[in-house]
Amino acid sequence: MNKSELVEALAARNGLTYKKSEEIVNIIFDSMSDALTTGGRIEIRGFGSFVVKDYQAYMGRNPKTGEVIKVKPKKLPFFKVGKELREKVNS
Amino acid sequence: MTKADLVENVYLKTGFSKKESAEIVEMVFDIMKNTLEGGDKIKIAGFGNFVVKDKATRRGRNPQTGEEIEISSRRILTFKPSQVLKASLNDSEG
């Protein structure tokens, strides 16, 4: 399922237009991106949570050439699936 | 940020009431959960992909006792952030 299929599924379920459903889906994911970008965490009950982890600079290697390179400090988002969804996916 | 904040944002940016906004946000996550439960992946451009993966049985250890145990095969949900999201996280502090 991609975003437009999610929009279609939402429109089919609540009788809204595609455009209105798209607006809502965009608000949700834009809000979530903004929250992570400003350093916040997200917790969606029944779904899961997102946190941003900070990485210090480190010396790494190009796995193809073996060349030693400096990796700059970076931030990465992580998702932890909620218990309910984890169990449902595995059942 | 919680679901309540998402509801608030939908409420503020659309013409829907708080009650309607809450129902719609709930629906979006319901659709996503049902899709993932069915084993299908979800790709949200600009945000990331949620992918269900099958993990084979493997041998592991109880980290507390060192005892060797068998970890049963299972299905797990993984999230791979999009390049756009990763870039915006790292741009924010220049």
N, CA and C atoms of all chains as a GROMACS GRO file, in nm:
protein
  555
    1MET      N    1   0.084  -0.119   0.000
    1MET     CA    2   0.000   0.000   0.000
    1MET      C    3   0.088   0.125   0.000
    2ASN      N    4   0.062   0.215  -0.092
    2ASN     CA    5   0.135   0.342  -0.090
    2ASN      C    6   0.043   0.452  -0.039
    3LYS      N    7   0.093   0.575  -0.040
    3LYS     CA    8   0.014   0.682   0.022
    3LYS      C    9  -0.119   0.703  -0.049
    4SER      N   10  -0.120   0.697  -0.182
    4SER     CA   11  -0.248   0.722  -0.251
    4SER      C   12  -0.348   0.610  -0.225
    5GLU      N   13  -0.298   0.487  -0.206
    5GLU     CA   14  -0.390   0.377  -0.171
    5GLU      C   15  -0.445   0.395  -0.029
    6LEU      N   16  -0.362   0.449   0.059
    6LEU     CA   17  -0.408   0.479   0.195
    6LEU      C   18  -0.516   0.588   0.189
    7VAL      N   19  -0.493   0.690   0.107
    7VAL     CA   20  -0.591   0.798   0.088
    7VAL      C   21  -0.722   0.741   0.034
    8GLU      N   22  -0.712   0.651  -0.065
    8GLU     CA   23  -0.832   0.589  -0.122
    8GLU      C   24  -0.908   0.507  -0.019
    9ALA      N   25  -0.834   0.430   0.060
    9ALA     CA   26  -0.897   0.346   0.163
    9ALA      C   27  -0.970   0.435   0.265
   10LEU      N   28  -0.907   0.546   0.299
   10LEU     CA   29  -0.968   0.638   0.396
   10LEU      C   30  -1.095   0.701   0.337
   11ALA      N   31  -1.087   0.742   0.210
   11ALA     CA   32  -1.203   0.801   0.144
   11ALA      C   33  -1.318   0.701   0.136
   12ALA      N   34  -1.285   0.575   0.104
   12ALA     CA   35  -1.388   0.471   0.093
   12ALA      C   36  -1.455   0.447   0.228
   13ARG      N   37  -1.378   0.460   0.335
   13ARG     CA   38  -1.433   0.427   0.465
   13ARG      C   39  -1.518   0.536   0.525
   14ASN      N   40  -1.486   0.663   0.497
   14ASN     CA   41  -1.564   0.769   0.563
   14ASN      C   42  -1.645   0.854   0.466
   15GLY      N   43  -1.645   0.817   0.338
   15GLY     CA   44  -1.727   0.889   0.242
   15GLY      C   45  -1.677   1.028   0.207
   16LEU      N   46  -1.552   1.058   0.241
   16LEU     CA   47  -1.494   1.188   0.205
   16LEU      C   48  -1.442   1.183   0.062
   17THR      N   49  -1.416   1.301   0.006
   17THR     CA   50  -1.355   1.305  -0.126
   17THR      C   51  -1.209   1.261  -0.115
   18TYR      N   52  -1.153   1.222  -0.231
   18TYR     CA   53  -1.012   1.186  -0.234
   18TYR      C   54  -0.927   1.302  -0.186
   19LYS      N   55  -0.961   1.423  -0.233
   19LYS     CA   56  -0.883   1.542  -0.201
   19LYS      C   57  -0.880   1.570  -0.050
   20LYS      N   58  -0.997   1.558   0.013
   20LYS     CA   59  -1.007   1.583   0.157
   20LYS      C   60  -0.930   1.477   0.236
   21SER      N   61  -0.943   1.352   0.193
   21SER     CA   62  -0.871   1.243   0.260
   21SER      C   63  -0.721   1.261   0.245
   22GLU      N   64  -0.680   1.306   0.126
   22GLU     CA   65  -0.539   1.329   0.101
   22GLU      C   66  -0.484   1.439   0.193
   23GLU      N   67  -0.566   1.543   0.210
   23GLU     CA   68  -0.526   1.653   0.297
   23GLU      C   69  -0.500   1.601   0.440
   24ILE      N   70  -0.590   1.515   0.486
   24ILE     CA   71  -0.578   1.461   0.622
   24ILE      C   72  -0.454   1.373   0.637
   25VAL      N   73  -0.435   1.283   0.540
   25VAL     CA   74  -0.318   1.194   0.545
   25VAL      C   75  -0.189   1.277   0.543
   26ASN      N   76  -0.188   1.382   0.460
   26ASN     CA   77  -0.070   1.469   0.456
   26ASN      C   78  -0.048   1.541   0.589
   27ILE      N   79  -0.154   1.589   0.650
   27ILE     CA   80  -0.141   1.657   0.780
   27ILE      C   81  -0.078   1.562   0.882
   28ILE      N   82  -0.126   1.437   0.882
   28ILE     CA   83  -0.075   1.339   0.979
   28ILE      C   84   0.075   1.315   0.960
   29PHE      N   85   0.117   1.284   0.837
   29PHE     CA   86   0.259   1.251   0.818
   29PHE      C   87   0.349   1.375   0.824
   30ASP      N   88   0.298   1.490   0.781
   30ASP     CA   89   0.376   1.614   0.796
   30ASP      C   90   0.395   1.647   0.943
   31SER      N   91   0.290   1.631   1.022
   31SER     CA   92   0.299   1.658   1.166
   31SER      C   93   0.401   1.566   1.232
   32MET      N   94   0.400   1.440   1.190
   32MET     CA   95   0.493   1.343   1.247
   32MET      C   96   0.637   1.376   1.208
   33SER      N   97   0.658   1.411   1.082
   33SER     CA   98   0.793   1.450   1.038
   33SER      C   99   0.842   1.572   1.115
   34ASP      N  100   0.753   1.671   1.130
   34ASP     CA  101   0.789   1.793   1.203
   34ASP      C  102   0.826   1.761   1.347
   35ALA      N  103   0.748   1.674   1.411
   35ALA     CA  104   0.775   1.639   1.550
   35ALA      C  105   0.913   1.575   1.564
   36LEU      N  106   0.947   1.487   1.470
   36LEU     CA  107   1.078   1.421   1.477
   36LEU      C  108   1.190   1.518   1.445
   37THR      N  109   1.166   1.607   1.349
   37THR     CA  110   1.268   1.704   1.308
   37THR      C  111   1.300   1.801   1.422
   38THR      N  112   1.200   1.836   1.501
   38THR     CA  113   1.225   1.926   1.613
   38THR      C  114   1.266   1.849   1.740
   39GLY      N  115   1.301   1.725   1.720
   39GLY     CA  116   1.363   1.648   1.829
   39GLY      C  117   1.267   1.576   1.921
   40GLY      N  118   1.138   1.580   1.886
   40GLY     CA  119   1.041   1.515   1.974
   40GLY      C  120   1.026   1.367   1.947
   41ARG      N  121   0.960   1.299   2.038
   41ARG     CA  122   0.925   1.160   2.011
   41ARG      C  123   0.775   1.153   1.984
   42ILE      N  124   0.735   1.046   1.918
   42ILE     CA  125   0.594   1.028   1.884
   42ILE      C  126   0.548   0.898   1.946
   43GLU      N  127   0.432   0.903   2.008
   43GLU     CA  128   0.377   0.780   2.063
   43GLU      C  129   0.233   0.766   2.019
   44ILE      N  130   0.207   0.664   1.936
   44ILE     CA  131   0.072   0.638   1.888
   44ILE      C  132   0.024   0.509   1.952
   45ARG      N  133  -0.068   0.522   2.047
   45ARG     CA  134  -0.123   0.405   2.116
   45ARG      C  135  -0.177   0.303   2.018
   46GLY      N  136  -0.140   0.180   2.039
   46GLY     CA  137  -0.191   0.071   1.956
   46GLY      C  138  -0.113   0.054   1.827
   47PHE      N  139  -0.023   0.148   1.798
   47PHE     CA  140   0.056   0.139   1.675
   47PHE      C  141   0.205   0.125   1.707
   48GLY      N  142   0.261   0.229   1.766
   48GLY     CA  143   0.402   0.222   1.803
   48GLY      C  144   0.457   0.360   1.834
   49SER      N  145   0.588   0.367   1.856
   49SER     CA  146   0.649   0.496   1.887
   49SER      C  147   0.772   0.519   1.801
   50PHE      N  148   0.801   0.647   1.782
   50PHE     CA  149   0.919   0.688   1.704
   50PHE      C  150   1.010   0.770   1.793
   51VAL      N  151   1.138   0.740   1.790
   51VAL     CA  152   1.235   0.823   1.862
   51VAL      C  153   1.349   0.857   1.768
   52VAL      N  154   1.417   0.967   1.798
   52VAL     CA  155   1.533   1.005   1.719
   52VAL      C  156   1.658   0.976   1.801
   53LYS      N  157   1.750   0.899   1.742
   53LYS     CA  158   1.875   0.869   1.812
   53LYS      C  159   1.987   0.954   1.753
   54ASP      N  160   2.072   1.001   1.844
   54ASP     CA  161   2.188   1.081   1.806
   54ASP      C  162   2.311   0.994   1.794
   55TYR      N  163   2.383   1.008   1.684
   55TYR     CA  164   2.508   0.934   1.668
   55TYR      C  165   2.625   1.031   1.665
   56GLN      N  166   2.730   1.001   1.742
   56GLN     CA  167   2.853   1.081   1.738
   56GLN      C  168   2.928   1.049   1.609
   57ALA      N  169   3.023   1.136   1.575
   57ALA     CA  170   3.110   1.108   1.461
   57ALA      C  171   3.193   0.983   1.491
   58TYR      N  172   3.219   0.903   1.390
   58TYR     CA  173   3.305   0.785   1.409
   58TYR      C  174   3.380   0.754   1.281
   59MET      N  175   3.486   0.674   1.295
   59MET     CA  176   3.560   0.632   1.178
   59MET      C  177   3.495   0.504   1.126
   60GLY      N  178   3.456   0.508   1.001
   60GLY     CA  179   3.393   0.390   0.942
   60GLY      C  180   3.472   0.345   0.821
   61ARG      N  181   3.417   0.250   0.752
   61ARG     CA  182   3.484   0.202   0.632
   61ARG      C  183   3.384   0.196   0.517
   62ASN      N  184   3.433   0.226   0.399
   62ASN     CA  185   3.353   0.199   0.281
   62ASN      C  186   3.353   0.048   0.262
   63PRO      N  187   3.238  -0.017   0.276
   63PRO     CA  188   3.237  -0.163   0.272
   63PRO      C  189   3.282  -0.220   0.138
   64LYS      N  190   3.275  -0.143   0.033
   64LYS     CA  191   3.317  -0.193  -0.099
   64LYS      C  192   3.468  -0.187  -0.117
   65THR      N  193   3.527  -0.072  -0.077
   65THR     CA  194   3.670  -0.054  -0.104
   65THR      C  195   3.756  -0.077   0.020
   66GLY      N  196   3.694  -0.079   0.139
   66GLY     CA  197   3.772  -0.096   0.263
   66GLY      C  198   3.837   0.032   0.310
   67GLU      N  199   3.821   0.137   0.233
   67GLU     CA  200   3.879   0.267   0.265
   67GLU      C  201   3.822   0.323   0.396
   68VAL      N  202   3.910   0.376   0.483
   68VAL     CA  203   3.866   0.433   0.609
   68VAL      C  204   3.811   0.574   0.585
   69ILE      N  205   3.691   0.600   0.634
   69ILE     CA  206   3.632   0.733   0.616
   69ILE      C  207   3.576   0.784   0.747
   70LYS      N  208   3.566   0.914   0.757
   70LYS     CA  209   3.510   0.974   0.877
   70LYS      C  210   3.360   0.988   0.857
   71VAL      N  211   3.283   0.934   0.950
   71VAL     CA  212   3.138   0.948   0.942
   71VAL      C  213   3.097   1.062   1.035
   72LYS      N  214   3.025   1.158   0.981
   72LYS     CA  215   2.984   1.276   1.059
   72LYS      C  216   2.876   1.240   1.161
   73PRO      N  217   2.861   1.321   1.266
   73PRO     CA  218   2.752   1.295   1.360
   73PRO      C  219   2.619   1.301   1.286
   74LYS      N  220   2.525   1.218   1.327
   74LYS     CA  221   2.397   1.218   1.255
   74LYS      C  222   2.284   1.178   1.348
   75LYS      N  223   2.164   1.204   1.300
   75LYS     CA  224   2.043   1.163   1.372
   75LYS      C  225   1.964   1.067   1.285
   76LEU      N  226   1.911   0.966   1.348
   76LEU     CA  227   1.830   0.871   1.274
   76LEU      C  228   1.700   0.841   1.350
   77PRO      N  229   1.589   0.833   1.277
   77PRO     CA  230   1.464   0.798   1.343
   77PRO      C  231   1.451   0.646   1.359
   78PHE      N  232   1.397   0.604   1.472
   78PHE     CA  233   1.370   0.462   1.494
   78PHE      C  234   1.224   0.442   1.530
   79PHE      N  235   1.170   0.333   1.484
   79PHE     CA  236   1.032   0.298   1.514
   79PHE      C  237   1.031   0.175   1.603
   80LYS      N  238   0.954   0.183   1.711
   80LYS     CA  239   0.935   0.065   1.794
   80LYS      C  240   0.788   0.028   1.786
   81VAL      N  241   0.762  -0.092   1.736
   81VAL     CA  242   0.623  -0.133   1.718
   81VAL      C  243   0.556  -0.154   1.854
   82GLY      N  244   0.432  -0.113   1.865
   82GLY     CA  245   0.356  -0.131   1.989
   82GLY      C  246   0.320  -0.277   2.010
   83LYS      N  247   0.296  -0.312   2.136
   83LYS     CA  248   0.272  -0.453   2.172
   83LYS      C  249   0.154  -0.513   2.093
   84GLU      N  250   0.046  -0.437   2.089
   84GLU     CA  251  -0.076  -0.486   2.023
   84GLU      C  252  -0.050  -0.518   1.876
   85LEU      N  253   0.013  -0.424   1.806
   85LEU     CA  254   0.039  -0.444   1.663
   85LEU      C  255   0.144  -0.553   1.641
   86ARG      N  256   0.245  -0.557   1.730
   86ARG     CA  257   0.349  -0.660   1.717
   86ARG      C  258   0.285  -0.800   1.724
   87GLU      N  259   0.193  -0.816   1.817
   87GLU     CA  260   0.127  -0.946   1.833
   87GLU      C  261   0.036  -0.977   1.715
   88LYS      N  262  -0.032  -0.875   1.665
   88LYS     CA  263  -0.123  -0.897   1.552
   88LYS      C  264  -0.047  -0.935   1.425
   89VAL      N  265   0.065  -0.868   1.403
   89VAL     CA  266   0.145  -0.895   1.283
   89VAL      C  267   0.198  -1.039   1.288
   90ASN      N  268   0.229  -1.086   1.409
   90ASN     CA  269   0.290  -1.218   1.425
   90ASN      C  270   0.187  -1.330   1.439
   91SER      N  271   0.058  -1.297   1.440
   91SER     CA  272  -0.041  -1.403   1.464
   91SER      C  273  -0.096  -1.460   1.333
   92MET      N  274   0.483   1.388   2.101
   92MET     CA  275   0.360   1.395   2.023
   92MET      C  276   0.280   1.266   2.040
   93THR      N  277   0.152   1.280   2.062
   93THR     CA  278   0.064   1.164   2.074
   93THR      C  279  -0.047   1.176   1.969
   94LYS      N  280  -0.136   1.078   1.970
   94LYS     CA  281  -0.248   1.080   1.877
   94LYS      C  282  -0.332   1.207   1.899
   95ALA      N  283  -0.343   1.250   2.025
   95ALA     CA  284  -0.422   1.370   2.056
   95ALA      C  285  -0.367   1.494   1.983
   96ASP      N  286  -0.234   1.504   1.971
   96ASP     CA  287  -0.174   1.617   1.898
   96ASP      C  288  -0.205   1.609   1.749
   97LEU      N  289  -0.206   1.487   1.695
   97LEU     CA  290  -0.241   1.471   1.553
   97LEU      C  291  -0.386   1.512   1.530
   98VAL      N  292  -0.474   1.471   1.622
   98VAL     CA  293  -0.615   1.509   1.615
   98VAL      C  294  -0.628   1.661   1.617
   99GLU      N  295  -0.554   1.725   1.706
   99GLU     CA  296  -0.556   1.872   1.719
   99GLU      C  297  -0.513   1.939   1.586
  100ASN      N  298  -0.408   1.886   1.526
  100ASN     CA  299  -0.360   1.942   1.399
  100ASN      C  300  -0.463   1.925   1.287
  101VAL      N  301  -0.525   1.808   1.281
  101VAL     CA  302  -0.629   1.786   1.179
  101VAL      C  303  -0.746   1.881   1.205
  102TYR      N  304  -0.782   1.894   1.331
  102TYR     CA  305  -0.892   1.985   1.370
  102TYR      C  306  -0.862   2.130   1.329
  103LEU      N  307  -0.741   2.175   1.358
  103LEU     CA  308  -0.704   2.315   1.329
  103LEU      C  309  -0.692   2.344   1.180
  104LYS      N  310  -0.650   2.243   1.102
  104LYS     CA  311  -0.621   2.269   0.960
  104LYS      C  312  -0.734   2.230   0.866
  105THR      N  313  -0.837   2.164   0.919
  105THR     CA  314  -0.950   2.127   0.833
  105THR      C  315  -1.077   2.184   0.896
  106GLY      N  316  -1.188   2.164   0.831
  106GLY     CA  317  -1.313   2.214   0.888
  106GLY      C  318  -1.382   2.117   0.983
  107PHE      N  319  -1.315   2.006   1.016
  107PHE     CA  320  -1.380   1.902   1.096
  107PHE      C  321  -1.384   1.937   1.245
  108SER      N  322  -1.486   1.884   1.312
  108SER     CA  323  -1.495   1.902   1.457
  108SER      C  324  -1.387   1.816   1.523
  109LYS      N  325  -1.367   1.838   1.653
  109LYS     CA  326  -1.268   1.757   1.725
  109LYS      C  327  -1.306   1.610   1.723
  110LYS      N  328  -1.436   1.585   1.737
  110LYS     CA  329  -1.483   1.447   1.741
  110LYS      C  330  -1.458   1.380   1.606
  111GLU      N  331  -1.493   1.451   1.498
  111GLU     CA  332  -1.470   1.396   1.364
  111GLU      C  333  -1.321   1.375   1.338
  112SER      N  334  -1.242   1.475   1.378
  112SER     CA  335  -1.097   1.465   1.359
  112SER      C  336  -1.041   1.343   1.430
  113ALA      N  337  -1.090   1.319   1.552
  113ALA     CA  338  -1.043   1.203   1.629
  113ALA      C  339  -1.079   1.073   1.558
  114GLU      N  340  -1.201   1.068   1.503
  114GLU     CA  341  -1.246   0.947   1.433
  114GLU      C  342  -1.163   0.922   1.307
  115ILE      N  343  -1.133   1.030   1.236
  115ILE     CA  344  -1.058   1.014   1.111
  115ILE      C  345  -0.914   0.970   1.137
  116VAL      N  346  -0.851   1.031   1.237
  116VAL     CA  347  -0.713   0.992   1.271
  116VAL      C  348  -0.710   0.844   1.312
  117GLU      N  349  -0.809   0.806   1.391
  117GLU     CA  350  -0.820   0.666   1.434
  117GLU      C  351  -0.831   0.573   1.313
  118MET      N  352  -0.914   0.616   1.215
  118MET     CA  353  -0.934   0.537   1.093
  118MET      C  354  -0.804   0.518   1.015
  119VAL      N  355  -0.726   0.625   1.006
  119VAL     CA  356  -0.601   0.616   0.930
  119VAL      C  357  -0.510   0.509   0.993
  120PHE      N  358  -0.497   0.511   1.124
  120PHE     CA  359  -0.411   0.411   1.188
  120PHE      C  360  -0.472   0.271   1.183
  121ASP      N  361  -0.605   0.264   1.186
  121ASP     CA  362  -0.673   0.134   1.172
  121ASP      C  363  -0.644   0.072   1.036
  122ILE      N  364  -0.654   0.154   0.932
  122ILE     CA  365  -0.628   0.105   0.796
  122ILE      C  366  -0.484   0.056   0.787
  123MET      N  367  -0.391   0.134   0.845
  123MET     CA  368  -0.250   0.094   0.841
  123MET      C  369  -0.227  -0.036   0.917
  124LYS      N  370  -0.288  -0.047   1.034
  124LYS     CA  371  -0.271  -0.169   1.115
  124LYS      C  372  -0.326  -0.291   1.042
  125ASN      N  373  -0.446  -0.276   0.983
  125ASN     CA  374  -0.506  -0.389   0.912
  125ASN      C  375  -0.421  -0.432   0.792
  126THR      N  376  -0.365  -0.333   0.723
  126THR     CA  377  -0.279  -0.363   0.608
  126THR      C  378  -0.156  -0.442   0.651
  127LEU      N  379  -0.093  -0.396   0.759
  127LEU     CA  380   0.029  -0.461   0.807
  127LEU      C  381  -0.002  -0.600   0.863
  128GLU      N  382  -0.114  -0.612   0.931
  128GLU     CA  383  -0.156  -0.742   0.983
  128GLU      C  384  -0.172  -0.844   0.871
  129GLY      N  385  -0.218  -0.795   0.756
  129GLY     CA  386  -0.236  -0.881   0.639
  129GLY      C  387  -0.104  -0.912   0.569
  130GLY      N  388   0.006  -0.859   0.621
  130GLY     CA  389   0.138  -0.888   0.566
  130GLY      C  390   0.183  -0.794   0.456
  131ASP      N  391   0.098  -0.698   0.422
  131ASP     CA  392   0.132  -0.603   0.316
  131ASP      C  393   0.218  -0.491   0.374
  132LYS      N  394   0.301  -0.430   0.289
  132LYS     CA  395   0.382  -0.318   0.337
  132LYS      C  396   0.313  -0.185   0.309
  133ILE      N  397   0.358  -0.081   0.378
  133ILE     CA  398   0.304   0.052   0.356
  133ILE      C  399   0.419   0.145   0.321
  134LYS      N  400   0.406   0.211   0.207
  134LYS     CA  401   0.511   0.303   0.163
  134LYS      C  402   0.455   0.444   0.163
  135ILE      N  403   0.508   0.527   0.249
  135ILE     CA  404   0.465   0.666   0.255
  135ILE      C  405   0.579   0.752   0.203
  136ALA      N  406   0.563   0.804   0.082
  136ALA     CA  407   0.668   0.885   0.021
  136ALA      C  408   0.698   1.004   0.111
  137GLY      N  409   0.825   1.031   0.134
  137GLY     CA  410   0.865   1.145   0.217
  137GLY      C  411   0.872   1.113   0.364
  138PHE      N  412   0.819   0.997   0.404
  138PHE     CA  413   0.823   0.959   0.546
  138PHE      C  414   0.901   0.829   0.564
  139GLY      N  415   0.851   0.722   0.507
  139GLY     CA  416   0.924   0.596   0.516
  139GLY      C  417   0.836   0.477   0.484
  140ASN      N  418   0.896   0.358   0.492
  140ASN     CA  419   0.823   0.235   0.460
  140ASN      C  420   0.810   0.146   0.584
  141PHE      N  421   0.690   0.093   0.603
  141PHE     CA  422   0.667  -0.007   0.707
  141PHE      C  423   0.661  -0.142   0.637
  142VAL      N  424   0.749  -0.232   0.676
  142VAL     CA  425   0.758  -0.360   0.606
  142VAL      C  426   0.749  -0.476   0.706
  143VAL      N  427   0.665  -0.574   0.672
  143VAL     CA  428   0.653  -0.694   0.754
  143VAL      C  429   0.754  -0.796   0.703
  144LYS      N  430   0.838  -0.847   0.794
  144LYS     CA  431   0.941  -0.944   0.754
  144LYS      C  432   0.926  -1.075   0.829
  145ASP      N  433   0.955  -1.184   0.757
  145ASP     CA  434   0.954  -1.316   0.820
  145ASP      C  435   1.093  -1.347   0.871
  146LYS      N  436   1.102  -1.381   0.999
  146LYS     CA  437   1.231  -1.418   1.057
  146LYS      C  438   1.232  -1.568   1.083
  147ALA      N  439   1.339  -1.633   1.040
  147ALA     CA  440   1.351  -1.777   1.059
  147ALA      C  441   1.386  -1.809   1.204
  148THR      N  442   1.366  -1.933   1.241
  148THR     CA  443   1.407  -1.980   1.374
  148THR      C  444   1.559  -1.966   1.386
  149ARG      N  445   1.605  -1.922   1.502
  149ARG     CA  446   1.750  -1.914   1.522
  149ARG      C  447   1.784  -1.945   1.666
  150ARG      N  448   1.913  -1.974   1.688
  150ARG     CA  449   1.958  -2.003   1.823
  150ARG      C  450   2.003  -1.873   1.888
  151GLY      N  451   1.962  -1.854   2.011
  151GLY     CA  452   2.005  -1.735   2.084
  151GLY      C  453   2.043  -1.772   2.224
  152ARG      N  454   2.072  -1.670   2.304
  152ARG     CA  455   2.107  -1.695   2.443
  152ARG      C  456   2.026  -1.604   2.533
  153ASN      N  457   1.991  -1.655   2.647
  153ASN     CA  458   1.936  -1.570   2.751
  153ASN      C  459   2.053  -1.486   2.802
  154PRO      N  460   2.048  -1.354   2.780
  154PRO     CA  461   2.165  -1.272   2.816
  154PRO      C  462   2.192  -1.271   2.967
  155GLN      N  463   2.091  -1.304   3.045
  155GLN     CA  464   2.112  -1.303   3.190
  155GLN      C  465   2.177  -1.432   3.240
  156THR      N  466   2.136  -1.544   3.187
  156THR     CA  467   2.186  -1.672   3.238
  156THR      C  468   2.288  -1.736   3.145
  157GLY      N  469   2.295  -1.689   3.019
  157GLY     CA  470   2.388  -1.749   2.924
  157GLY      C  471   2.333  -1.878   2.863
  158GLU      N  472   2.219  -1.919   2.910
  158GLU     CA  473   2.156  -2.043   2.863
  158GLU      C  474   2.119  -2.032   2.714
  159GLU      N  475   2.149  -2.135   2.638
  159GLU     CA  476   2.118  -2.132   2.496
  159GLU      C  477   1.972  -2.172   2.474
  160ILE      N  478   1.902  -2.092   2.394
  160ILE     CA  479   1.761  -2.120   2.369
  160ILE      C  480   1.730  -2.106   2.222
  161GLU      N  481   1.619  -2.164   2.181
  161GLU     CA  482   1.579  -2.151   2.042
  161GLU      C  483   1.479  -2.036   2.031
  162ILE      N  484   1.506  -1.943   1.940
  162ILE     CA  485   1.413  -1.832   1.916
  162ILE      C  486   1.326  -1.872   1.798
  163SER      N  487   1.197  -1.882   1.823
  163SER     CA  488   1.106  -1.934   1.721
  163SER      C  489   1.094  -1.838   1.602
  164SER      N  490   1.054  -1.891   1.489
  164SER     CA  491   1.033  -1.807   1.371
  164SER      C  492   0.918  -1.712   1.401
  165ARG      N  493   0.923  -1.594   1.343
  165ARG     CA  494   0.819  -1.495   1.370
  165ARG      C  495   0.812  -1.392   1.259
  166ARG      N  496   0.704  -1.317   1.262
  166ARG     CA  497   0.689  -1.205   1.170
  166ARG      C  498   0.707  -1.078   1.249
  167ILE      N  499   0.791  -0.990   1.197
  167ILE     CA  500   0.814  -0.864   1.266
  167ILE      C  501   0.785  -0.746   1.172
  168LEU      N  502   0.761  -0.632   1.234
  168LEU     CA  503   0.736  -0.510   1.158
  168LEU      C  504   0.859  -0.420   1.168
  169THR      N  505   0.909  -0.377   1.053
  169THR     CA  506   1.024  -0.287   1.055
  169THR      C  507   0.986  -0.155   0.987
  170PHE      N  508   1.058  -0.051   1.023
  170PHE     CA  509   1.036   0.080   0.961
  170PHE      C  510   1.167   0.127   0.900
  171LYS      N  511   1.161   0.165   0.774
  171LYS     CA  512   1.278   0.221   0.707
  171LYS      C  513   1.247   0.366   0.672
  172PRO      N  514   1.314   0.460   0.739
  172PRO     CA  515   1.285   0.601   0.712
  172PRO      C  516   1.326   0.640   0.570
  173SER      N  517   1.251   0.733   0.510
  173SER     CA  518   1.286   0.779   0.375
  173SER      C  519   1.408   0.871   0.382
  174GLN      N  520   1.474   0.887   0.267
  174GLN     CA  521   1.589   0.978   0.258
  174GLN      C  522   1.547   1.120   0.295
  175VAL      N  523   1.425   1.156   0.256
  175VAL     CA  524   1.374   1.291   0.282
  175VAL      C  525   1.365   1.316   0.434
  176LEU      N  526   1.311   1.218   0.505
  176LEU     CA  527   1.299   1.232   0.651
  176LEU      C  528   1.436   1.236   0.717
  177LYS      N  529   1.526   1.148   0.673
  177LYS     CA  530   1.661   1.146   0.731
  177LYS      C  531   1.732   1.279   0.707
  178ALA      N  532   1.715   1.333   0.584
  178ALA     CA  533   1.779   1.460   0.552
  178ALA      C  534   1.722   1.573   0.638
  179SER      N  535   1.591   1.573   0.659
  179SER     CA  536   1.533   1.684   0.735
  179SER      C  537   1.574   1.676   0.882
  180LEU      N  538   1.594   1.556   0.934
  180LEU     CA  539   1.642   1.543   1.073
  180LEU      C  540   1.780   1.602   1.088
  181ASN      N  541   1.861   1.587   0.984
  181ASN     CA  542   2.000   1.629   0.994
  181ASN      C  543   2.024   1.772   0.946
  182ASP      N  544   1.924   1.830   0.882
  182ASP     CA  545   1.934   1.970   0.841
  182ASP      C  546   1.898   2.065   0.953
  183SER      N  547   1.812   2.013   1.044
  183SER     CA  548   1.752   2.102   1.143
  183SER      C  549   1.855   2.174   1.230
  184GLU      N  550   1.972   2.112   1.249
  184GLU     CA  551   2.073   2.179   1.332
  184GLU      C  552   2.188   2.233   1.249
  185GLY      N  553   2.167   2.232   1.119
  185GLY     CA  554   2.268   2.288   1.029
  185GLY      C  555   2.396   2.211   1.035
   0.00000   0.00000   0.00000
